[in-house]
Amino acid sequence: MPRVFVLSKLRPEAKAEEYEKWVHEFDYPTTEKFFKSITSYRVYKLKETLEGKPLPYNYIECIDIKNVEEYKKDLSTPEALKLLRQWAKYIEGVTVFTETI
């Protein structure tokens, strides 16, 4: 099953508590309702490396998907675009990558 990872950095003006509340109250429910290509989705807050060093990112999203093409199609829907506009108010410096297990 393909997996998408999204590494992201919180904008300097954004508050982590507000972003995390938005994830639970809007992002998760919207994703579950409108993204039929996603089978599992979680956002994790990153703390530091095992050596205690800071990371260049604050969050990682782990997204299990049915297939990449269907996921890309879901990302172009009006619901996804609304979600991504709201997400961009909190997040910058994004790296997205995929892997297949």
N, C-alpha and C positions, 0 to 999 in steps of 0.2 A: 504494500500500500504506500503510495507517495506521501511525503510529509513536507510541509512548508514551514520554514523557520523565519521569524521576523525579529531582528534585533533592532531596538529603538531607544532613543534618548529623549527624556522629558525636556520640553522647552524650559528655558530658565524662568519664565514668568508663570509656568504651570505648577500647580500643587499636586504632589503625588496622591494625597488623600482624595482630591477631587477626581483625578484621572481614574483611580482604582474604583471609586464609587460609580463613575460612568461606565467602566468596563462591566461591572456586575449588574447595573440597572438598565443599560441600553445595549452595549456591545454584545454580551452573551445572548440576551433574548432575541435581538435582531438577527444575529448570526444563525441561531437555531431555527428561526422562522423562515428566513429567506435564502440561506446558503445551503441548498440541497446537496452540493458537492462535498460539504464538510461532514466528516463522521465524528470528529473529536476536535475540541478547540480549548486551549487554556493559555492564560497569560501568567507569566511568572516574573516576580520582581527579582532582579539580580542584586547581590550584595557586594561580593568581592571575589578575587581569586582565592584558591586554597592557601596561598602565601600571604593573604591579607591585603593585596594590592587592589586599588580601585580599577573599575572596568570602564571602557568608553561608552557602554550602554547601560540603561537602567532596567530594561525589560526584554524578555524573550517570549514570543508567542510560538507555541507548538500547535500546528494545524494539520491534522490527518485528513486527507482528501481522497475522493474516489479516483479522480484522474485530473491531470493538470489542465486539460482543455476545458472540461466542465467548470473547474474552479475559475479559470480566466473569464469564462462566460458569466459566471455569477458576479464577478468583480465589476462588470460593466452595467449591471442593473441599476435602476434609480435608487433602490434601497441601499445598495452597496455604496453608491456615490454619496448618498446622504451620510452614511456611516463614516466613510473615509474623510469627508469634510469635517465632521465633528472630531474625529480622531486627530486630524492635523492641527486642531487647536491646542492639543496637549503634547504632541509628539513631533520630533524632528530627527534628522540624522539616521535614517532607516536603511538597513541592509536586509534584503530578502533573498533566501536561497532555498533550494529544494534538495531532497534526497529520496531515494527509494530503498525500502528495506525488504 
